[in-house]
Amino acid sequence: MEFSLDLTEEQRDLRDWVHGFAKEVVRPAAAEWDAREETPWPVIQEAAKVGLYGFEFIANCWADPTGLSLPIANEELFWGDAGIGLGIFGTTLAVAAIYGSGTPDQMVEWVPQCFGTVDEPAVAAFCTTEPEAGSDVGSMRTRAVYDEASDEWVLNGQKAYATNGGIAAVHVVTASVDPSLGSRGQAAFVVPPGTPGLVATKKLKKLGLRASHTADIFLDDVRLPGSCLLGGKEALDERLARARSGQRASSQAAMRTFELSRPTVGAQALGIARAAYEYALDYAKQRVQFGRPIIENQAIAFALADMKMEIDAARLLVWRASWMGRNNRPFSAGEGSMSKLKAGEVAVAVTEKAVQVLGGAGFLREHPVERWYRDAKIYTIFEGTSEIQRLVISRAISGMQIR
């Protein structure tokens, strides 16, 4: 069997197309939207017009049997800017939740509504983190109670740090159906546009990713038709019955979504890291001190060599996990977590080194490395902190319930 790391012609075309959009549309707008701290609707609409934002684009990426198209596209877009990138690709997390837990009919009904239309683009939100249940997903307090008389689910609770929370057309919310089962007693629900009882705080002010909307949402007697339970009630009842009898149950809704998305999130971190590395490399070649370009100093040259090496190593982990996920290979050693962990920590380290290479200039907003430095940090925190990723990996390699 032939083995090659060469990208296919289609993958190269995708990479170059997304890179062109990132270079010509995203980068020129990045500083403005970061300063405004607002959702970049004009850029999202432009992405929709060219076919970069929408279900067809995501479906085409998912159809790639190698699993590499989505991380390739994410790396290039986030090379342009992470805040705008998440404004465009933040919807994908809710779509992944629907894809991972929903029925075919639910996918057909809800996924297009996540994106809206070219003339009126929409966004979607995946809401799982809570004030008292961030990394500890099993402590989720948001409750979903079934009203058999009306065939409705009633949701009550609070979600924190929801990307697109409150401005989304479609919210996908995880909730506990049977708290006694911990994470195995949870399910995911679609909250349709305009559903009464769902309200959000104003946009949260953040260190980085400022163009991406983040808010807390509150669910106060949110009533949903039975059809809004992803996967359907029969499948949920069967899963809960297995859990109550002590049988092994499939992973709960939030973790299924994160398993699907972790390599893609790692690719986003790679895009930030690569942007900072390339900028620092160009700067080091042009900046003259003591009569020569600073890259001729080993301290600078070696730092850049390490930056490049770490980025490439992280990319290989991201690509491996993406291929495994697409081809239904189990993450027996926590490979999905490895990819996100490595890429996130590389992004933080590389952007910090880029600021250092630029010296005092790196601390000024005149240069984008300070923005990339701010944007990178969240990648060791959201969608599972670095500590949680290490926990997942250590449990996988040891077979023990390490705490």
HUGI-V211177 format. One record per pair of residues at least 12 apart in sequence whose C-alpha atoms are under 6 Angstrom apart, sorted by sequence separation. I is the first residue (numbers start at 0). J is the second residue. D is the distance in whole Angstrom. If there is no record, write none. Layout:
i,j,d
I,J,D
I,J,D
This chain:
i,j,d
142,154,6
174,186,6
202,214,5
142,155,5
173,186,6
141,155,6
173,187,4
200,214,6
320,334,6
354,368,6
141,156,4
172,187,6
200,215,5
320,335,5
172,188,5
199,215,6
171,188,6
199,216,4
171,189,5
198,216,6
170,189,6
198,217,5
170,190,5
197,217,6
169,190,6
197,218,5
317,338,5
169,191,5
196,218,6
316,338,5
350,372,5
169,192,6
196,219,5
168,192,5
196,220,6
196,221,5
313,341,6
347,375,5
129,158,5
130,159,6
313,342,5
346,375,6
347,376,6
128,158,6
129,159,5
93,124,5
128,159,5
143,174,6
90,122,5
93,125,5
142,174,5
143,175,6
90,123,5
141,174,5
142,175,5
143,176,5
165,199,5
126,161,5
343,378,5
343,379,5
124,162,6
189,227,5
124,163,5
188,227,6
124,164,6
188,228,5
188,229,6
187,229,6
124,167,6
306,349,6
43,87,6
123,167,5
137,181,5
122,167,5
123,168,6
125,170,6
126,171,6
137,182,4
340,385,6
122,168,6
123,169,5
124,170,5
125,171,5
126,172,5
127,173,5
123,170,6
163,212,5
162,212,6
163,213,6
164,214,5
29,80,6
162,213,5
161,213,5
336,388,5
26,79,5
160,213,6
161,214,5
25,79,6
160,214,5
161,215,6
21,76,5
160,215,5
262,317,5
113,169,6
159,215,4
18,75,5
158,215,6
21,79,5
158,216,5
157,216,6
262,321,6
333,392,5
157,217,5
332,392,6
53,114,6
156,218,5
333,395,6
155,218,5
332,395,5
155,219,5
332,396,5
155,220,5
187,252,6
154,220,6
186,252,6
153,220,6
154,221,5
153,221,5
183,251,6
48,117,6
153,222,5
47,117,5
152,222,6
152,223,5
151,223,5
151,224,5
262,335,6
269,342,6
151,225,5
261,335,6
265,339,4
268,342,6
272,346,5
279,353,5
150,225,5
268,343,6
275,350,6
262,338,6
262,339,6
265,342,5
272,349,6
93,171,6
261,339,6
268,346,6
275,353,6
275,368,6
86,211,5
82,208,4
85,211,6
82,209,6
83,210,6
82,210,5
101,229,4
102,230,5
82,211,5
100,229,6
101,230,4
100,230,5
96,256,5
95,256,6
207,373,5
208,374,5
206,373,6
207,374,4
38,210,5
36,209,5
37,210,5
38,211,6
36,210,5
38,212,6
33,209,5
33,210,5
32,210,5
77,267,5
74,266,5
78,270,4
70,263,5
73,266,6
74,267,5
77,270,5
78,271,5
73,267,5
77,271,6
74,269,6
75,270,6
70,266,5
74,270,4
78,274,5
66,321,5
66,322,5
65,322,5
66,325,5
